[in-house]
């Protein structure tokens, strides 16, 4: 459309099928933070974008790209069955365990909740599962039920939580990670935009 495209530096990204994007990463490439917002199965959301089944998400094998010192944050819907599947099946398939559940409270420009708290249909909050490698679970001190508040942006777009998540990820061993290049800090899957210093994979 003749507009200008601004790409932050340094950045690496893959635009296309998420499975091909993950396969394009070096098998030894690992990150201190991974943020993933899966397209959970949903009849209503299927009107806006392609969704994936729980099995398809579990088969992505994301955990192999997480440093032992790192944390993964996964957005989930408020569907209790999907939350249970995320904790007990998907994270387990990736060799990870849920350490904490955080809550994003969505408000209007006037500071009101976007919907009634007791609404049986649309809740004014979304949940974020924070996970680590199973063998490292006793080495993190992550607050459970942490709450953060902001106005929602475009449809289904989540706030970028790297600053909060990074406070609880442990410092990496420079000797072990020095050969990973400038992008080992973060990997964002199903990304909507590019971020300096991060690898973004999305379609």
N, C-alpha and C positions, 0 to 999 in steps of 0.2 A: 504493500500500500504506500510505499515511498517513505515510510517512517524510519527513524534511526534505531538501530539495535545496539545497546550498550552491554558489553560483556565484562563483568568484573574480573580483575586479575589478582592472584593466579586462580584459575578455575579449570575444572575438567568436567565434561558432561557427556551423556549419551542420551540421544532422543530416539526412542523406539521401544520395541517390546522389552519389558522389564527383565525377562529371562535372558534375552540376548545381551542386554546391558550388563547384567551380573556376570555372564560368561566372558564379557570383554575385559573384565578386571583381571589383573594378574592373580593367580591362585594364592600367592603369598601376600597380597596386598591386604593390610589390616588397618583398622581405624579405631581411634579413641572414643568416637561417638558415632552411632548409627541411628538415624531417625527414619521411621517408616510409617506411612499412612496408607494402609492397604485399601483397595476398593472392595470392601466387604460385600458378600452377597446380599442383595436387596432389590426387591421389585421396583420400589420408587426411585432408587438411585440409578438403576439401569437406564432410566430415561436420560440421564445426564452424561454418563460415561460407562465404559465397559467394567463389569465387576468380575471378581474371581471367587472361586469356591474356597472353602477352608482348606481342602486338600491341595489345591493349586498354590495357595499362599505358603502352606507348610513345606511344599517341595522346593521353595526358592533357595533353601540352604544359606540363609543370610549369616548365621552364626559364625561360619568359618572366617568371616572378614572382621570379626570383633577382636581387638587386642585383649589380653587377659586383664589389663587395667581399665578396660573400656566399659561403657554402658550403652545399651540399646533402649530407645524409647519408641513404643508402638501405640499409635492411636487406635482406639476401639470404639465401637458403637455402644449404646446403652442396653443392647440385647444381652441378657444374662447368659444365654446359651453360647453366644459368640464370645463373650468374655471368658467363659469357662474353657471353650475350645482354644482360645488364644493362650491362656495360661497353661493348660494341661496337655495340649497337643502341639500347637504351633511352636511355642517357645521351647518345649521339650525336644521337638524334632530338630531344632537348631542348636541343641546343646546348651540352652539357656534356662534360667529360672527367674520368675518375677520377684523382684525385691520390694517393690512399692507400687501403689496406685495413686496417681495425682489427678486432680480435677481442674478443668478449665471452666470457669464460670463466665457465661456470655451475657453481656449487658448492652443496653442501648446507649445512645449519645447522652441521654439524661441520667444514666446510672441505674436504670431499672433492669430487672431481669428480662431477657428477651421473650420469655414465656413463663407461665406460673410454675413454681417448683413442684406443685402437686399434679401437674398435667400428666394424664396417662399416655399421651401421644408424643409430644415434642418436649423434651427436657431442656432446661436452660444451661445445661452443662454437658461436657464430654469428658471421657476418661482417657488417661495416658498410662500405659503400663511401662514401668522402668525395670529393665532386666539386665542380668550379667551372666557370665559363664558360671555353670554349676559349681565348678571347683573353686571359684573365687567368691562365692556368695557370703562367706563369713568375713571378708576383708573390706566390705563396704559399709558405710554408715549413712544410709539414705532415709530421709524422713518419709513415713507413709502418710497418705491422705493429705499431701501438700496441695494447697489451693492457690490458683492464680487467676486473675480477672482481667478481661479485656473485651473490646468490641469486636465482633466477628467481621471479617472482610468479605471477599467474594464467596460464592456458594462453596461450602465444604473446605474452604481454605483454613488451615490451622495456624496458630501463632508459632513462630520459630523458637524452639525451647533450648537451643544449644547453650546459651549463656547459663541457664539454670542447671541443665544437665551436666555441663562441664565442671560445675563446682563440686560434684560428687564423684566424677571419674578420677581415678588415681593418676598420678604423674607417670608418664611412660619412661622406660629405660632408654636413654638416648643411644646407648651402645647397640641395643637390640633393634631400635627403630630408625636409626640414622640413615639406612639405605632405602627407606620407603618413599623418599621424595617429599615435596611440599604439601601433599594432599592427605597425609595420614590422620589429620585431625577429625574429619567428618565425612560421612557418606549419607546422603539423603536419597531414599527410594520413593518412587512415585512423586518425585519433586515437581513443584509448580514454577520454580524460578531458580536462578543461579545464585550462588553465594561464594564470595571470595574465600579461597582456601579450602573449599569443599569439593567433593565429587558428587555430582547430581545425576541421577538416573530416573528418567520418566518418559511417559508417552503422551 
